[in-house]
């Protein structure tokens, strides 16, 4: 049973969940500024970076899952990335209904440059934070990722 009077743990958990929202918004703003310098939107950068991280010939559905996106939203972004010359789509050899994604040379160069800048930014932001603290933070974030949304009550 939850008490209406918050205890120290309740307050700490509230502060963590609130800070997570603010921190995510702030990090996205930092990343958007960086990405703008490379002429790419955050929306397009997410699947582009995922393809780079997951490897050549990755299935479209795998990229969608890794990016936390729905397939229809991803398809529109992939259309832009293909049209921009960053990504190419091919049929999967095992399943002709599935699409595989690879970076073009231009896409690889962009991903490499952006990743280098993101590493620099992470080092700058997280300087002085112990590895054990970072590992604990990752465990907390994974708990939020794994949480199941509550079902919607019918009124």
C-alpha positions in Angstrom: 0.0 0.0 0.0 1.3 3.4 -0.9 1.2 6.2 1.7 0.1 9.7 0.8 2.9 10.9 3.1 6.2 10.6 1.1 9.1 9.0 2.9 12.8 9.6 2.0 12.8 6.8 -0.6 9.7 8.2 -2.3 11.2 11.6 -2.5 14.5 10.2 -3.9 12.6 8.2 -6.5 10.5 11.2 -7.4 13.7 13.4 -7.8 15.3 10.7 -10.0 12.3 10.4 -12.3 12.0 14.1 -12.5 15.7 14.7 -13.1 15.7 12.0 -15.8 13.1 13.9 -17.8 15.0 17.2 -17.5 18.4 15.6 -18.2 17.1 13.8 -21.3 15.6 17.0 -22.6 18.9 18.9 -22.0 21.0 16.1 -23.5 18.8 16.1 -26.6 19.2 19.9 -27.0 23.0 19.5 -26.8 22.9 16.7 -29.4 20.5 18.7 -31.7 23.0 21.6 -31.7 25.8 19.2 -32.6 23.8 17.4 -35.3 22.8 20.7 -36.8 26.5 21.5 -37.4 26.5 18.3 -39.5 23.3 19.3 -41.4 21.2 16.4 -40.0 18.1 16.4 -37.8 17.9 14.4 -34.6 15.1 12.4 -36.1 17.3 11.3 -39.0 20.4 10.9 -36.8 18.8 8.2 -34.6 18.3 5.6 -37.3 21.5 6.6 -39.0 23.6 6.1 -35.9 21.7 2.8 -35.1 22.6 1.4 -38.5 26.2 2.4 -37.9 26.2 0.8 -34.5 24.3 -2.4 -35.5 26.4 -3.1 -38.6 25.9 -3.4 -42.3 22.9 -5.3 -43.7 20.9 -4.9 -40.5 17.2 -5.5 -40.8 14.9 -2.5 -40.8 12.8 -4.0 -37.9 16.0 -4.4 -35.8 16.8 -0.7 -36.3 13.3 0.3 -35.3 13.5 -1.8 -32.1 16.9 -0.4 -31.2 15.8 3.1 -31.8 12.5 2.7 -29.9 10.5 3.7 -33.0 7.5 2.4 -34.8 8.2 1.0 -38.3 6.0 3.6 -40.1 7.9 6.5 -38.5 11.2 4.8 -39.4 10.2 4.3 -43.0 9.7 8.0 -43.6 13.1 8.8 -42.0 14.8 6.0 -44.0 13.3 7.5 -47.2 14.9 10.8 -46.3 18.3 9.1 -45.5 18.2 7.1 -48.7 17.3 10.2 -50.8 20.1 12.1 -49.1 22.6 9.4 -50.1 23.4 8.2 -46.5 21.6 4.8 -46.5 20.8 2.1 -49.0 17.9 -0.4 -48.6 18.1 -3.9 -50.1 15.9 -7.0 -49.9 16.9 -9.5 -47.3 18.3 -12.7 -49.0 16.4 -15.0 -46.5 13.1 -13.0 -46.5 12.2 -10.9 -49.5 9.6 -9.1 -47.5 12.2 -7.7 -45.1 14.5 -4.8 -45.9 18.2 -4.7 -45.0 19.9 -1.4 -44.4 23.5 -0.3 -45.0 25.4 3.0 -44.9 26.8 4.5 -48.0 30.3 5.8 -48.0 28.8 9.3 -47.3 26.7 7.8 -44.5 29.7 6.0 -42.9 31.7 9.3 -43.0 28.9 11.2 -41.4 28.3 8.5 -38.7 32.0 8.4 -37.9 32.2 12.2 -37.5 29.1 12.4 -35.4 30.1 9.5 -33.2 33.5 11.2 -32.5 31.7 14.4 -31.5 29.2 12.5 -29.3 32.1 10.7 -27.5 33.7 14.1 -26.9 30.5 15.5 -25.5 29.9 12.5 -23.2 33.4 12.8 -21.9 32.9 16.5 -21.2 29.5 16.0 -19.5 30.5 12.9 -17.5 34.0 14.0 -16.5 34.7 13.2 -12.9 31.9 10.6 -12.5 33.2 7.3 -11.3 32.7 4.2 -13.4 30.7 2.6 -10.6 28.3 5.5 -10.5 27.8 5.3 -14.2 27.1 1.6 -13.9 24.6 2.2 -11.2 23.0 4.9 -13.3 22.7 2.5 -16.2 20.9 0.0 -13.9 18.4 2.6 -12.9 17.8 3.6 -16.5 17.3 0.0 -17.5 14.7 -0.4 -14.8 12.7 2.4 -16.3 13.2 0.9 -19.8 11.9 -2.4 -18.6 8.9 -1.0 -16.9 5.5 -2.0 -18.3 3.1 0.9 -18.8 -0.1 0.6 -16.7 -3.2 -0.5 -18.6 -5.7 2.2 -19.4 -8.8 1.9 -17.2 -12.1 2.1 -19.0 -14.3 4.8 -17.7 
